[in-house]
């Protein structure tokens, strides 16, 4: 009878007390998660605004908390110190610009240079925030706190397309490409050298294509050298036999 009653309750949409508790906990958990995300967003936006207003980073954590409309205790609960705050700002800006998604859209090394136009257009669309991130990263030497999806994607493309490239050469090339497509280079080209965003993207695309073409030639020469060496070894073995 109890089991049949339970079946009837389920079929009629009746919710038991235990089920209500589970639903309530899920709702509370989701609400807390949204509140946490909103608080982080407010703090990071306030940090970006503070950097834009004070490039020397003379503002205090208390001032950031006040601008964000949160308590200082709440700020420190999310970010224990200034370095953690600025590292999170770096990641937040990257996600806001959808950099990881843009990088994931690339399937070949040859296709990589063309993303400069979309990336730089994103940077331009929120110039104050991007400038704040660049200033903070230069001043404090901050880096992403999460594994850099950008780095992994680019390195994977290079390894696949240029398997015989000398590791040291590959490392230098990767570092240069990584820099070329950064917000730091966009800001330098547009503000220091007075290029518009489209021209800056064209310059970076040209530089990247030139580099990739040279790396492919080096990789092909290495493949040819390996094949030539293999043929020589095989020939010598036949002679000895």
C-alpha positions, 0 to 999 in steps of 0.5 A: 500500500505504501509503495502504491501510494508513493506511485500515486503521489509521483503520478499526480505531481505530489511533492513529498517533504524530503523532495521539497528539502532537496529542491530548496537546497538546490535553489539555495545553492544556485542562488548563492552561486549567482550572488557570488558571481555577481559580487565578483563581477562588481568587484572586478568592474570596480577594480578596472574602473579604479585602474583606469582612473589611477594608472599608478595603482595608488588606490586601496582595497577599501576604495575598491570595496566602496566602489563595488558596493560591498564590504571590505570583508567580502572583498577579501573573502573573494580576493585575499590580496591585491595580487590575487585581485589583479590576477583575477582581473586579467582572467576576467577581461580575457573571458569578457573579450571571449579570447578563449572562444576565438582561439578555439575557432582556429583549426590550423596554423595558417588560419591563426593570423586572421583572428587578429581582426576579431581580437583587436575589434573586441579589445577596442570595444571595451578600451578602458577595461582592456587598458586597465588590464594591461596597466595592471599586468605591466605594473604587477607582473600578473599572469592568468590564474587558470591554465592558459587555454590560449597557450595550449591551443596555439602550442598544439597547432604548432606541434601538429603543423611543425613536428620537426621544428627545433624545440628552442626555435618552436619556443621562441616562435610561440612566445612571439606569436603569443605576444603579437596577439595580446591586448598589450600589443594592440594597445601599444600599436594604437596608442603609442604608434597611432594606428587604428585598430584595423591597421594594427590587426593587419600589421600583426597578421602580416607579421604572424604570416611571415613568421609562420611561412619561415617556420614552415620552411625550416620545418621542411628543411629539417624533414628533408635532412632527416629523410636524407640521413635515413636514406644514407644510412639505409644505403650504407647498410645495403652496401655492408650486406 
